[in-house]
Amino acid sequence: MTDTARARKLADRIRVVVAETLERRIKDPRLGFVTITDTRVTGDLREATVFYTVYGDETERAASAAALESAKGVLRTEVGRQTGVRFTPSLSFVADAVPDTARQLDDLLIKARQQDAAVRSVAVGKAYAGEADPYRKPVEDEDEDGHEDEDGLDGAPDEASTDDGPAEAAADEDE
């Protein structure tokens, strides 16, 4: 196996070589406005997958895919000449789905903003159901004079403060 850093460097170099060759040497009229977005190389450096996008509609994408397939030999020859590796990787071209996915996400965000605005417009001038503060608060106990009790139980003896020692507590458990 090879080093992944070497595979990454080779993938970056292949991306640059393919982009420059498409721009300068390939004169196919079917080739539209193609952008090479990414390249991935397998661990054994034998196969390279080149991801691309095409600006335009479906017919231009299909025509550009056909042009890339027909130029595959020229592109592989140029990659082998400029990279200098022992075995020139075989190239496969894959249309990149990232722009379409980003467009779908943008459409969903716009739809969510519109729904939020509709909810905000309905909520204008409305009041909450129930009390303004729905959480229960502890009631403070006061004795007859209006003063709070220290233990909070209206003068009743505090059961937790009875003076049972550890021996008496153990005896209670045995019974």
Secondary structure, DSSP 8 states (H G I E B T S, - for coil): ---HHHHHHHHHHHHHHHHHHHHHT---TT--EEEEEEEEE-TTSSEEEEEEEEES-HHHHHHHHHHHHHTHHHHHHHHHHHH--SS--EEEEEE--HHHHHHHHHHHHHHHHHHHHHHHHHHTT---SS-SS-S------B-TTS-B-SSSSTT---GGGS---HHHHHHHHH-
